[in-house]
Amino acid sequence: PLPGIVSILHRVSGLLLFIALPFLLLMLQYSLASIETYTQLMDILAYPLLKLVLLGLLWAFMHHFCAGLRYLAIDAHLVRDLTQARNSSKIVMAASLILTILAGVRLW
């Protein structure tokens, strides 16, 4: 069922973000250290494979954020029955994909 898939993807996306956090912080450090390190970082990030990895991390963030909002709504008893749970799962999947596409196009 879709609510179960959203739940599993929420956990997987959280794990991916946790694992990627040191690398993302390292990229932030390089981007802020000097113009030389920023230029080196931009040269490294120009590779399509790395852009694809960053796009995957962007999806992980967007999905984790949208699913987290869904779980807050469930905890606040705004989602009360199975139909609402399924509909909110569809909204999470669609919103995370749309937000990833919009941000990915902007960043690519």
N, C-alpha and C positions, 0 to 999 in steps of 0.2 A: 504493500500500500504506500501511497505517496507520502503521508505524514511520517512513516518509518524511514523512508529514503531521505527526507529532509532532515530528520534527526541524525541519521548516520552521517550525512554530508556535513552537518553542522559540527560534529565531532572531528571528522576528517579535516575540514577546513581549519578548525582551531589547532589541530596538531601540525598541519602544514605551516600555519602562521608562526607557531611556537618554534618549530625547527628552523624556519627562515629568519627569525628575528635577529640572530647574530650577524647574518649576512646583510640584512637590511640596515642594521645599525652601522656596520662597516662601510656600506655605501654612503650613508649619511655623513660619516666622519670624513671620507675621501672627498665628498662634494663640498664640505665646508672648510677643509684644511688649507687649501691654496688653489690658485688657478691651475697649476700644473697637475695636481691630483684630480681636480675636477675634469680637466681635459682628458686625462688618462681613463677616468671612469666612463666618460662619454664615448671614448673610443672602444672600450670593452663592451659597453652596453649597446653598441651599434650592431652586434652580431644577432642575426634573426633568432637563433636558438635561445639566447639569453632574453631577448624580447618576449619570446613565447613563454619562458619560465616566469618572467615578471607578469605577463598577462594571466597566467595560472594563479599566481599569488594575488593578483588583483581580484580575480574571481573568488578566491578563497576568502578574501576580506569582505567583499560585497555579500557573498552568501552567508558568512558568519554574522555579519551585521543584520541583514534582513531576517535571518532565522532567529537571531537574538531578540529582535523586536517582536517576532511572533510568539516566542516563549514568554516574553513580558506580558503580552496580551492574554496568553493562556493563564498565567499566574494571577493576572488582575481579573480573571473570570469574564473577559470580554469574548472569549471563544468558548462556547458552552457545550456544543454537541458535535457529533461526528461530521456532519455536513459542513459546519463552519471550520472544523479542523482541516478537512480536505481542501476547502476553498482557500484557506489561508496558506496551505502548503503550495497550492498552485500559484498564488500571488508571490510567495517567497521565491519560487523557482523562476518565475517570469521576471520579477523585479531584479533579482541578482544577475540574471543573464543580460537584461537590458542595460542595467547600470554598468556592467563589465564591458559591454560593447561600446557604450557611449564614452566611458573613460578610456578604454583601450584605443579607440579611434583617435581620441584627443591626444593620447600619449605616444602613439606609434609614430 
